[in-house]
Amino acid sequence: MAEVGTIGVKPIKVKATEVRAIEVKTIAVIGAGTMGRGIAHAAALGGYRTIIEDLLPGALRSAETEIRANLDKAVELGKVTASDADSAFGRLEYAESVEEAAREADLVIEAVPEEMESKIEIFTLLDKICRPTTMLASNTSSLSVTEIASVTYRARKCVGMHFFNPVHKMKLLEVVRALETDDDTLATAVEVGKRMRKEVIVIKESPGFITSRINAMIGNEAFYMLQEGIASAADIDKALKLGLNHPMGPFELVDLVGLDTRLSILEYLHKSLGDKYRPAPLLVQYVKAGRLGRKSGRGVYEYPEVSAVKQNLSS
């Protein structure tokens, strides 16, 4: 019992509310793209039964192959024991429908493309499929978790879990508290993140959160500089790596993340926070030309090995 006030000389006492992390045994990951497969990797390594879903069987096969390769690499580097890697791989399951993946999950992490319409569609479906106790998390890097959660009848059990690419290497996890996220859901997301071997920070929802908001501005300014002919892309990257100690240059990073993803984030920030986030015309032009980064074989830089793979698959 905790004393919180007095009337005259008689104290008023109320029972302290206990915040607790809810036990999570099964995690479903919706979407087997770059982020989804990375989140599944981290969840399985954290000891969770992990079900990864994608409508495309080819995406699931690719995810399985990539996760195995990344686990093997971690063993080779001495970051994970062979036994832990095999155990993690054994905890992975694959589903070709959201219903199949989510019906037994204690926590569902959505990792579909960074579009509000797609995320709302998934959360609407999950709210109907999942047990009432199931928590829903969005891996959005900038969108409003409050808006996404509003289409459900469990807004208190909705939270943002912003992982970073590549998930199996990047240590940070931003846990985002939406307007109605309750304390137990927040505590559970933090505990899950820690078991996934992440350094967790908790933030109140704001457009772009912390990292996307700052990084979008840096990357956008780099595109303005390239557009104005101030320096080459390679020299701008070199300047930030050697002068500011960034591990990657802004163009190397945007090619990894995807120019279309970065443009989508900037458009949302521009709408939410004003003109300082207006996308650079050159970035818009690159996206219109299909120069989306590593995944397409060409972004700011060219990736002939990716183009060659794509050509072989289409022939």
C-alpha positions in Angstrom: 0.0 0.0 0.0 1.3 3.5 -0.9 0.3 6.7 0.9 -0.7 9.3 -1.6 -2.4 12.1 0.3 -4.2 13.2 3.5 -7.5 14.7 4.5 -7.0 16.5 7.9 -4.8 14.0 9.8 -6.2 10.8 8.4 -4.0 9.4 5.5 -5.7 8.2 2.3 -4.0 5.0 0.9 -4.4 3.4 -2.5 -3.1 0.1 -3.7 -0.1 0.5 -6.0 -0.6 -0.7 -9.5 1.8 -3.4 -10.4 3.3 -3.2 -13.9 4.4 -6.6 -15.3 5.6 -8.0 -18.5 3.1 -10.6 -19.8 4.6 -14.0 -20.6 5.2 -14.4 -24.3 5.9 -17.9 -25.7 4.9 -17.6 -29.4 5.7 -14.6 -31.7 4.2 -14.3 -35.2 5.9 -12.1 -37.7 3.8 -10.8 -40.6 5.8 -10.3 -43.7 9.0 -12.2 -44.7 10.8 -9.4 -46.4 14.1 -7.9 -45.3 12.8 -6.7 -42.0 10.4 -9.6 -41.3 13.0 -12.3 -41.7 15.5 -10.3 -39.5 12.9 -9.9 -36.7 12.1 -13.7 -37.0 15.8 -14.4 -36.7 16.1 -12.3 -33.5 12.9 -13.7 -32.0 14.0 -17.4 -32.5 17.4 -16.6 -31.1 15.7 -15.1 -28.1 14.1 -18.4 -27.3 10.6 -17.8 -28.7 8.6 -20.1 -30.9 8.5 -18.0 -34.0 6.0 -18.2 -36.9 6.9 -16.1 -40.0 4.2 -15.4 -42.6 4.2 -14.4 -46.2 1.7 -14.9 -49.0 4.5 -15.8 -51.4 6.0 -19.2 -50.8 9.2 -18.0 -52.5 9.6 -15.3 -49.9 9.3 -17.9 -47.1 11.9 -20.1 -48.8 14.3 -17.2 -49.2 13.8 -16.2 -45.6 14.6 -19.7 -44.4 17.8 -19.8 -46.5 18.9 -16.3 -45.4 18.2 -16.9 -41.7 20.2 -20.2 -41.8 23.1 -18.4 -43.5 23.1 -15.6 -41.0 23.0 -18.0 -38.1 25.9 -19.9 -39.6 27.9 -16.7 -40.0 27.2 -15.7 -36.4 28.6 -19.1 -35.3 31.7 -18.6 -37.6 32.3 -15.2 -36.0 31.9 -16.6 -32.4 28.9 -14.6 -31.6 26.6 -17.6 -31.2 27.3 -21.2 -30.3 26.4 -23.8 -32.9 24.0 -25.4 -30.4 22.1 -22.0 -29.9 22.0 -21.4 -33.7 20.5 -24.9 -34.3 18.0 -24.4 -31.5 17.0 -21.0 -32.9 16.5 -22.4 -36.4 14.4 -25.3 -35.0 12.1 -22.8 -33.3 11.1 -21.2 -36.7 7.9 -22.1 -38.4 6.5 -20.9 -41.7 2.9 -19.9 -42.7 1.3 -18.8 -45.9 -1.6 -17.0 -44.3 -2.0 -14.4 -41.6 -4.7 -16.6 -39.9 -2.4 -19.6 -39.7 0.5 -17.5 -38.3 -1.4 -15.4 -35.8 -4.1 -17.5 -34.2 -1.8 -19.0 -31.5 0.6 -16.0 -31.1 1.0 -14.1 -27.8 2.6 -11.2 -29.7 2.3 -10.4 -33.4 4.8 -8.1 -35.0 3.7 -6.6 -38.3 6.6 -6.0 -40.8 4.8 -5.1 -44.0 5.9 -2.2 -46.3 5.9 1.3 -44.7 2.4 2.3 -46.0 -0.4 3.3 -43.6 -3.1 1.6 -45.7 -1.2 -1.7 -45.6 -0.6 -1.6 -41.8 -4.2 -0.6 -41.1 -5.4 -3.5 -43.3 -3.2 -6.0 -41.4 -4.2 -4.7 -37.9 -7.9 -4.8 -38.8 -7.4 -8.5 -39.8 -5.3 -9.3 -36.8 -7.8 -7.9 -34.4 -10.4 -10.3 -35.7 -8.1 -13.4 -35.8 -6.1 -13.1 -32.6 -7.1 -14.0 -29.1 -8.2 -11.1 -27.0 -5.0 -11.3 -24.9 -2.7 -11.1 -27.9 -0.5 -8.0 -28.2 0.0 -6.3 -31.6 3.2 -4.5 -32.6 4.1 -2.5 -35.7 7.6 -2.3 -37.0 6.9 1.1 -38.5 9.8 3.4 -38.7 7.8 6.7 -38.7 4.0 6.2 -38.9 1.5 6.8 -36.1 1.1 3.7 -34.0 -2.0 5.4 -32.4 -3.6 5.7 -35.9 -2.8 2.1 -36.7 -4.1 0.9 -33.3 -7.3 2.9 -33.7 -8.8 0.4 -36.1 -8.7 -2.3 -33.4 -10.6 -3.1 -30.2 -7.3 -3.5 -28.4 -5.6 -0.2 -28.7 -4.2 -0.7 -25.1 -2.4 -3.8 -26.4 -0.8 -2.1 -29.4 2.8 -0.8 -29.5 5.5 0.2 -31.9 8.6 -2.0 -32.1 11.0 -0.3 -34.6 13.9 -2.6 -35.5 16.8 -1.6 -37.7 18.2 -3.1 -40.8 20.0 -5.5 -40.8 18.1 -6.7 -37.7 20.4 -9.6 -36.9 23.3 -7.1 -36.6 21.8 -3.8 -35.4 21.6 -3.5 -31.6 18.9 -0.8 -31.2 15.2 -1.3 -30.8 12.9 1.7 -30.4 9.8 0.8 -28.4 7.1 3.3 -29.2 4.3 4.1 -26.7 1.1 5.1 -28.6 -1.6 7.2 -27.0 -3.4 4.2 -25.4 -0.6 1.7 -25.0 -0.9 0.3 -21.4 2.0 -0.2 -19.0 1.9 -4.0 -19.2 2.1 -4.0 -23.0 5.0 -1.6 -22.9 6.8 -3.6 -20.3 6.3 -6.8 -22.4 7.7 -5.2 -25.6 10.8 -4.1 -23.7 11.3 -7.5 -22.2 10.9 -9.2 -25.6 13.4 -6.8 -27.1 15.9 -7.5 -24.4 15.5 -11.3 -24.9 16.2 -10.6 -28.6 19.6 -9.2 -27.5 18.6 -5.6 -28.3 19.4 -2.4 -26.5 15.9 -0.9 -25.9 14.9 2.7 -25.7 11.3 3.7 -24.9 9.8 6.8 -26.6 6.5 8.6 -26.7 5.0 8.5 -30.2 6.1 11.4 -32.4 6.4 11.5 -36.2 9.6 9.7 -37.2 10.4 8.8 -33.6 14.1 9.6 -32.9 16.2 7.9 -35.5 14.0 8.2 -38.6 13.4 11.8 -37.9 17.1 12.8 -37.6 18.3 10.3 -40.3 15.7 11.4 -42.8 16.9 15.0 -42.5 20.6 14.0 -43.0 19.8 11.8 -46.0 17.5 14.4 -47.6 20.1 17.1 -47.2 22.7 14.8 -48.8 20.4 14.5 -51.8 20.0 18.3 -52.1 23.8 18.6 -52.0 24.2 15.9 -54.7 21.5 17.6 -56.8 23.3 21.0 -56.5 26.6 19.4 -57.6 28.4 20.3 -54.4 30.2 17.0 -54.3 29.9 13.4 -55.6 27.9 10.8 -53.8 31.1 8.9 -52.9 32.7 12.1 -51.4 29.6 13.0 -49.4 29.6 9.5 -48.0 33.3 9.7 -47.2 32.9 13.0 -45.5 30.3 11.7 -43.0 32.2 8.5 -42.3 35.6 10.1 -41.8 34.5 13.5 -40.5 31.5 12.6 -38.4 32.4 9.0 -37.6 29.2 7.6 -39.1 29.5 3.9 -39.9 27.8 4.4 -43.3 27.5 7.3 -45.6 23.9 8.7 -46.2 23.8 7.2 -49.7 25.2 3.8 -48.7 22.5 3.8 -46.0 19.6 4.9 -48.3 20.6 2.2 -50.8 20.4 -0.4 -48.0 17.1 0.9 -46.6 15.5 1.5 -50.0 14.9 4.9 -51.7 11.2 4.3 -51.9 11.1 3.6 -48.1 13.1 6.8 -47.4 10.8 8.8 -49.7 7.7 7.4 -48.0 9.1 8.5 -44.6 10.0 12.0 -45.8 6.5 12.5 -47.4 4.9 11.6 -44.0 7.3 13.8 -42.1 6.7 16.7 -44.5 3.0 16.3 -44.1 3.3 16.0 -40.3 6.2 18.4 -39.4 6.4 20.9 -42.2 8.6 22.1 -45.0 12.0 21.3 -43.6 11.2 17.6 -44.5 10.2 18.3 -48.2 11.8 15.5 -50.2 14.6 16.5 -52.5 13.5 16.4 -56.1 16.4 14.2 -57.1 15.3 11.5 -54.6 11.8 11.6 -56.1 13.3 11.3 -59.6 15.4 8.3 -58.6 12.4 6.5 -57.2 10.3 7.3 -60.3 13.1 5.8 -62.4 13.0 2.6 -60.4 16.4 3.2 -58.7 15.3 1.9 -55.3 18.7 0.8 -54.0 20.3 -2.6 -53.4 17.1 -4.5 -53.8 16.6 -3.3 -57.3 20.3 -3.5 -58.3 20.6 0.3 -58.7 20.0 3.3 -56.4 22.5 6.0 -55.9 25.1 3.4 -56.6 25.0 0.3 -58.9 24.9 -3.3 -57.7 25.6 -5.5 -60.7 25.6 -8.7 -58.6 21.9 -8.1 -57.7 21.0 -7.2 -61.3 22.6 -10.4 -62.5 20.6 -12.5 -60.0 17.4 -10.8 -61.1 18.2 -11.4 -64.8 18.8 -15.1 -64.2 15.5 -15.4 -62.3 13.6 -13.8 -65.1 15.3 -15.8 -67.9 
